[in-house]
């Protein structure tokens, strides 16, 4: 090699930099994923709560609005299906993450799943009652549906401010 020629650049430094950037880029979604999952879960439950409010408000009215109850029943049934994906591993409570989900959800997965299945069954029964249009059956199914929510909340949801 003469004095005017340059030695090829050592790839080692560039490889380290590329590897470091790759690790940072790969880690970012892992950090953001639980927060996104929790936001999705919260949004789903807020929509579910709004649907319950619609049902309860309508049932308290002198003349319940069947179309409103039907729409709410469809939303509740859809949420009952989506709820199974709302609690993936890593989306539980930890420092810096605000969630009402108790760690018992992941520690007692079989029991939690049993209560989710109970809610899904009650959502289906409520939908059937609404479709039949019998106001007594709708009220009874709505109470059973609410009880299935309470059963899960009592065991797996922390009190919030």
N, C-alpha and C positions, 0 to 999 in steps of 0.2 A: 504494500500500500504506500503510495507516495504521500507527501505532505498535504497535497490539495484534496485528497480523497477523505471522505468522512466515514467513520466506522458506522455500521448500521446501528440504529437506535435499539437499545435494549428493550425487548417487548415486556419484560417483567414489570416495569413501572406502569405501563399502559394496561396490562392485564389486571394488576391489582386495583387500579382505578375503575376499570370496567366491572370487575367483580364487586367492588364496594358499591358502585352505583346500582348494580343489579340487586344486591341485597337490600339496599334502601328502598328501591322501587318495589320489590317483592314484599317487603315488610309493611309498607304503607297500607295496602288493602287489608292485611291481617289486623292492623290496628283499627282501621276504619270499619271493618266488617261488623264487629259486635255493636258498635254505636249505630250503624245503619239497621241492623237487625232489631235492635231495641226500638228505634224510631218507627220501624215498620209495625212492630208489635203494638206500640202505643197508639199509632194511627188506627190500626185495626180495631183495637178495643174502644177507642173513642167513637168510631163509626158504629160499633156494636152498641155502645151505650146510648148513642143518639137514636138508634133503631128501637131500643127498649123504651126510651122516653116517648117516642112516637106512639108505640103500642099502649103504654100505660096512660098517656094523656088522652088518647082516643077512647080507651075503655072507660075512663072516668067521665067522659062527655055524655050528655043525655042521649045522644044518638051517635054511637061509634062510627067512625069513617072506615068502612070496609076497604076501600082502595088504599088508604094510608096504611092500614094494618097489613094488607097483602104485600105492599111494597116493603114494609119493614120486615115482615116474615121472610121474604126472599133474601134480604140483606143479612138477617140473622143466620139463616141456613148457609149462605155463602161464607160468612165468617166462621161458622162451625167447621166448615171444610178447611178453610185457610189456617185455622188456629194450630193445626198440627205442625206447620212450618214456622211458627212464631217463636219457638224456643230451642234453637239449635245450640249445640255445645259451644261454650264460650260467650254466650249472650246473657249470662247471669250477673249478679251483683259483684262488684269489685271496686277498689278505690278509683274515684274519678268517674264512675259510671252510675248514673241515677236510674234505678229501676225498682218497681214494686215486686218484681219476681223474687221469691225467696230461693235460696240455694237448694232447698228441699226438692224443688222441681227436678233437678238433675240427680240428686241423691236418691230420690224415691220415684224414679222414672215410671215404673209399672203402675204405681198408684196414681200418679199424675195422668198417665195415659188413660187409665180407667175413668177418671173424672172427665177428661176430654171426650171420651167416647159417650159418657152419660150426657154431656151437654149436646153433642151432635145428635144423639137419639131424641133428646127433648126438643131440639130445634126442628127435627123432622116431624115429630108429633105435633108441634105447634103449627108448622106449615100445613099439615093435613087438616087440623082443626079449622084453620083460617080458610082453607080451600072449601071445606064443607059449609062454612058460613054460620054455624050454630054459635051464637054469642056466649052461651053457657059453656060450651066446649072450648071456645077460644079463651075465655077467662081462666078456666081450669088449667088448660095447657100453658098459658102465660105464667101462672103461679108455679107450675112444675118446672118450667124453663128457668124462672128466676131462682128457684131452689137449687137447681143444678149449678148455676153460677155461684151462688152463695157457698155451696159445699166446697167448691174449688178455692174460692177466695179465702174461706176460713182457714184452709190448710196451707195454701201456697202463695198467698198475696200478702205482702207487708202493708201495714197501715201507712198511708201517705198523708202529708200535711195539707 
